[in-house]
């Protein structure tokens, strides 16, 4: 059986892509990589990773994922900043699920060498 492809859409296997971040053996080098890994965490049902990569200033106390939502794909539409040397960045993306899509501009900040999701604004 072939290794499963990562849900984030890079074409790599889950183990060599977002799986490493979810396991804690690697950390996101860019804001886009963190956003992709967060999408994958929604797909595989990993709320602890989502909370751990959410900035403490805006992080909710808990996060319940809806098991009925079936994520079907991710499109990164644009990025601003968020490089390996930046301290902030934005990623515009569209995450599709059965019956719809979430289109968002997400803001990310890097503190102490780690990227965090700060917040997002939904777009129509």
Secondary structure as UniProt FT lines:
FT   TURN            7..8
FT   TURN            14..17
FT   HELIX           18..23
FT   HELIX           31..44
FT   HELIX           47..52
FT   TURN            56..58
FT   TURN            67..68
FT   STRAND          71..81
FT   TURN            84..85
FT   STRAND          88..97
FT   TURN            98..99
FT   STRAND          100..111
FT   TURN            112..113
FT   STRAND          114..123
//
